Amino acid sequence: MAGGAVSKNAKSAAAQYDDIDFQLLQAADADSQAQQIEQAISQKPDVLVVLPQDGAALTPVAQKAEKAGIRVVNIAGCYRRQTPQPPRSSATTTR
């Protein structure tokens, strides 16, 4: 699964830096992923890296993060995806 490889590589890369607090969050569906992102926003990370379950469903919460001054990196490339995707992961990093 691509999401597993991305998560493993991100965790490995983050471990190389002392000033990165890497947290991997995994969700079974877009609603759960949106809830996790909402919780991450309240922690005020510097960056959210998201591999969205459903880009269209996550657009509002991604925009909320951006309005809160949190950079959002979408690994899939766009939020307004219409095609269902396999389970994905989210990760947060803070400095």
N, C-alpha and C positions, 0 to 999 in steps of 0.2 A: 504494500500500500504506500502511495506517495507521501501521505501525511505523516506516516511513521518515520520515513527516511528524513523528511524535512525537520521533524521534531528532534530526532536523534542528532542530526547535524547542527541544528541551532543550539541545542544544549551543549554539545561539544565545543562549539565556537565560543559560546558565552563563558565557558569554564576557563578560557584562556585569559580572561580579564578580571581583575580584582574589583573593579567598580561596576560590575553588572550583576544584578540580582535577577536571575532567570527563573521564571515560574511557568510551568507548562500546565495549561488547562485544556481538558478534553471534554467534548460534548457529543451526545448522541444525535442531537437534532438542532435546528436553527434557533428554536425558542430557548433551549438550555444554553446555547452559545451566547445568545443575546443577554441572558441573565448574568452569565459569567463576565461578559464585557462590562455590563452595568456595575458589577461589584468591583471590577478592576479599575474603572473610572474613579470610584470613591477612594481608591488607594493612591491615585494621582501618579501613575507611572510616567516616565519620560516618553515611552513608546509602547504601543500595542502592535504586535505582529499577528495578523489574523489570516487564517486559511478558512474562508467562510464556507459554511454548510450551504447557505443560500444567500447569494449576494444581495438580492432585492430585500429579503427579510432583515438583513443586517445593516442596510444603508442608514436607517434612522439612528441606530445606536453608534455607528461609526461616526456619523456627523455630530452626535452629542459629544463624543470623545474629542473630536477636533475642536468643537466650540469651547471645550474645557481646557484647551491648550495642549492636548496630548496628541503627539504624532501617531498616525495610524498607517501601518504598512500592510497592504492587502497582497498576499502572496499570489492569489488567483488572478489579480490584475484589474478586476472591476467588481463593484458591489451589486450592480443591477442584473445579475445572472438569473435567467429564467429556468434553466434546466436543473433538476435535482442532482445533487452531488453525493458521493460517498462520505462517511464520517470524516470529519476534519478536526484539527487541533488549533488552539489559540495559545499564544505565549505572551507574557508581559515581561518587560525589562525595566529596571529602574537603576539610577546611578546614585 
